[in-house]
Amino acid sequence: MEKTGKKNPLVRVLGIILAAVVALAAVLCALHPRAVSAVWHNLTVEKYDLDKEAAWENGTAYMNVPYADVSEAQYVNIYVPATEAGAPLPKLYVIIHGGGFISNDAESRQAVLMYQYFRDHGYACATINYRLAQEAGFPGAVEDCKTAIRFLRANAAQYGYDADTFAVFGESAGGYLATMCAGTNDQEFNDQPYIGEAEYLAAGGDKYSAEPDVLVDYYGHVDNEGEAEDWKRLGIPNIVFKIANSWISGEALQGYEDIHSYFFRKNMTEMTQEEKDVVDPHTYLAENLGGDRVLDTWIVHGDADITVPYLQSERLYEFLSGLQGSEHVSYHLVPGMGHASDPLYSEEILGELKVFLDEKL
């Protein structure tokens, strides 16, 4: 049979497509090397095996414990490790999940990665479920977290842990909420009663404080403005951010400019400076820290994060260091890690965090 020498049209089309993809990749690498690197790290980062259903045999779990009665979303899960008779009670570690203010719950992947390590290393861990933005705008979630903290402190004897001093952890949007809890005082966003509080106060009890001793902020959203400039400085084009965070765009925004504006129920670009100050964690940190009150803080962020710019954590470190001295703030920028990457919860990093908590609490 005589060969015609003609190529299959499909092969030619696939070849053209492949060449175009290779050419586009080359152009992107040349124009946006940091963005390409960040995307690659996010796509290839190690994923841990996580069995949420595995039975925990080294302590007691108290699930879906309501702390207020405004919403069914207001509950905590409490994990208390077993202790030998006469041994000190475990210290309390409060965990606030992220999810862009619109998703996740007290058993989010990152909350589980955090509490599984610490409950197995002697800490009583309480994960807070709070009203999401769909149910309550600002300051709903802040009030919920502070109410839950007071509930946890008031009921420490019942559940068997030591809440005289405690740490609060938050990741992503939870980092905002944890920082707000840490920065505000007990006269701010702290009037929602917890279950049993009215009876306790009527009997002559003093109101429990919601002010933590230690803040653990994991890649927290703590700056409400300036994100576009941060991405520009970091070499991340807007299209990369939008693709990576498509789950917090479109209908999820409910017509607002960004997800935190939805939580605040007003676009940042339409707010007065006074309104911006009310929703800014730095306002309360500056107001309440320094002098007699010190907030020991541990900050973690990945340098390949394309959801929250690590420059936010860098500035928080500098801000807190300026308020109370750098000896009270520990900042860890982890190479090659994206937003909420599992290895940010590695034995090595959490082991270092435990040393910090053991010392500060």
N, C-alpha and C positions, 0 to 999 in steps of 0.2 A: 504494500500500500504506500502511496506517495505521501510524504509529509508536506503540509502546506506552510509550516513555519509560523502560523498564526497562533497567538496566545489566547487562552480562554478569557473572555471579557470579564468574568467574575474575578479571575486572578489579577487582571490589570486594575480593576476597581479597588480590590483589597490592597494591592501594592501602593496605589495612589493614597489611599486612606492612611496606611502605615507610614508612608513618607511624610504626609502632612502632620501626623501625630508626633513623629520624631522631630520634625522641624519646629512645631509649636513648643514642644518640650525644651528644645535647645534655646528658643527665643525667651521662654519663661525663665529658664536657668540663668540666662545672660542678664535679663532685665530685673528679675526679682529672685535672686538666689536665696535670700533669707526666707521668703515665703515658700519657695519650693522645699527648702530644708524642713521648715516647720510642718508643712503638709505631710512630707515623707515620714517624719518622726511620729506624727499622729496616726498615720495609717499602719505603721509597723511596730508600734509600742507593744510591749508584752501585756497580755491579758491574764489575770490570775483566775484560777478555778475558785469559784465561790459557791458554797453550798449553804443557802439560807435556811434550808429545812433540816440541816443536821442537828441532832439533839445535843443540847449543852448539858453536860453532866457535872460541871465543877461549880455550880452555884444555882441560884433561883432566878427565873425570869418572870417578871410581872408584866403582862401584856395588856395593851389598850386600857391603861388606867386613866380615867378622865381627870383633868385638873381644873376645868371650868365647865360651865353649862350653857354657854352661848351657842356652841356649835358641836356637832359630832366629830369635827376635825380636831378638837382640843383634847388630845390624850398624849400620854407618854408611855414608852416601853422602858422598863427598868431591869437591869441585869446586875445582880449582886453576887459576887464570888463568895464561895464558902470560906469561912475562917475558923481556925482552931479556937477552942475555948481559951479565953484570956488574952487572945491576940488583939491588936488594935483593929478597929473597924476600917473597912476600905474607904478611901477618899472618893468623893463624888466628881465625876467627869460628865458634863452636860454636852450633848451633841446635837447640832442644828443642821439639818440637811439643806442642800442647795436644790436648784432646779429652775432658775430664772424667775422665781416668785410664782410660777404657774404650774409646776409639776413636781413629782416625787412625794415621798412621805417619810415617816420615821424609820422605815426599813430600806431606804435608798441604798444603792450599791456602795457609795462612799461612806455612808453612816455605818454600814455593816463592816466594811474593811477596817474602820477606825475602832468600833466598839469590840469587835471580835479579838483584836490584839489586846486592848486594854483590860477587858474583863478577864482575859486569860493571864494577865500580868498584875492582878490584884486591885484593880479599880472598879468601883461601882459605876456603871455607865447608864445614863438615861438619855434616850433619844426623843426629841420633841417633835410632835406633829402639830402643825399650825394651820390656820386658815390661809389658803392660797389667794392670789390676787383676784381670781374669778369670784371669790366669795366676799373678800374684804380688802379694800384698799388700805394704803398707809393711814394710820400706824398699826393696823390690825395685827399683822404678823409680829411686829415688835412687842406689842402689848401681850400677845399670846406667849411669846418666849419668856418675857419677864414674869408673867403670871405663873407659868410652868416652873420657873426657877424657884419662886417663893413657895409653891406647893411642894417641890422636892425638898426644900430645906425644912419646911414645917413638918414633913412626914419622914424625916431621916430615921428617927427611932423606930418607927413602924416597919420600915423596910430593911433596916440594919446596915446603914452606912454613916460615915462621918461627913457632914456638910458644913462644918464650921468654916472651913476654907474649901474652895472648889474652883475648877477650871471650866471654861466654856469654849467649845470648838464649833467653827462654822466653815463650810466650804462653798465657794462661788456666791450665789445669793445668800446662802446661809452665813457666809463670811460677813456680809453686810449686816445681817441680823445679829450675829454674835458681837460684832464691833459696836453696834448700837446698844446692845445690852451692857457691854463693858464700858462704854463711854458715858452713858446717861447715869444720872443719879436717881435716888429713890423717890424723887418728886416728879420725875419725867416718865410719861407713858407707863405708869405703874399703878393705875387705879382700878383695873379690872380685877374683881375678887376671884380667888381660887376657891375650890369647893372646901367648905369648912372654915374659911377665913372669918366670916362674920361671927360665927359662934366663938371662935378663938379670941377675937378682939373684944367681944362682949364680955368674955370671962376675965378680961384684964390683960391679955397677952399683948406683946409688942409686935408690930408689923415686921415680918422678916424682910431682910434686904435682898435685892436681886443683883447686887453689884458683885461680879466675880473677882477673884484674886489673880487669875491667869486667863489670858486670851490666846487661843490657838486659831490663827487665820490661815486657811488654805485657799490660795488663789482667789481671794475675796473680791467681790465687786464693791469697792469702797469709794470710788470717785464717780459721781453722776454726770460729769461733763469732761470734755477733752479727749474722748476716746479716739476720735478721728485723727487728731494730731499725734496721739500715741502710736496708732497703727502706721501712720506715715513715717514717724521716726524709726519704727521697728522694721520698716520695709514690707509691710503686709498690705497689699491692695484691697480696696473695699470689696471687690468681687470675691476674694478669697474668704474674707470674714462672712459675707452674706451666704456663700455656699456652705461653709462650715457650720453656720448657725441658722440654717433655714427653718429649724423647728421653733425659733423665736422670731418669726417674721410673719408677714401676711395677716391671716385671720387671728393668729395668736396675739397680735398687738392690739386688737380691738379698736383700730383706728388711731392709735397713739404712735408717736415717732419711734419709740424704742420700748423695750420691755419694762425698764424701771419707771418710765413715764406712765405706763399703764398701771403699775403698782401705786404710783403717786396720784393717779387720776388727773394728771395735768402734765402737758409737755414741758420739758425743761426749758425750751426756748420761749415759753410763754410765762414762766414764773418770774416773780420779782426776786430780788436778792434776798429779801427776808424769807420768802417761801423756800428758796434754795437752801438757806441756812438750816431751816427746820428739818429737812430730810438728809442733811449732810452729816455723817458720823464725826467728821473732824470738828464740827461745831461743839459737840458734847465732850469730845476728848480734850479739846483746848480749855473748855469751861471747868472740867472736873478733875483733871489729872495735874500732877505736880503738887508740891507741898506735902501734905499728910497722906495723900492717896497716890499709890504707885500701882501700875498695871503691868505686871510681867507678861511679855508677849512673845510668841513664837510664830513666825511668818514663813510660809512655804509657797513657792510658785515655780512652775516650769517655764523654761525660756522658749519653748515651742508652743506656748498657749496662744491659740487664735480665737479665743472667746473673751477672755479678760486679759488685757495687756499687763505683762509683769511689771511694767513701770508703775502701775497703781500700788503694788506691794512695795516696790522700791521707795516710793514717796511716803507710804505709811510708815515704813521703817525710819526714814529720815525725820518725819513729823513727830513720831513718838520719842525718838532719841532726843530731839530738841526739847521736848516737854519735860522729860524725866531722866535723861541720860541713857547712852547707848548700852550700858551694862544691864538694862532691864528689857532690852529688845534683841531678839535673835532672828536674823533674816537668812533664808536659805533659797537661793536660786538654783534649781536643779536642771542640768543640761539635758536637752533632748526630750523633755517631758511636756506633753500637751495638757489641755484642760481636763482635770479629773483623771489623769492617767493612773492606772493601778500601781505602778512602781513608786508613786509618791507615798504609798502606804506600805512600803517594803519594811521588812524586819529591821534593816539598818536605820532607815529614817525614823520609824516609830520608836526604835530603841533609843535613839538620841533624844527624841521628844520625851520619852519616859524619864530619862535622867533629868531633864529640865523640870518636868512636873514634880518628880520626887523631891527635887531641891527647893522648888518654890512653894509647894503645898505642905 
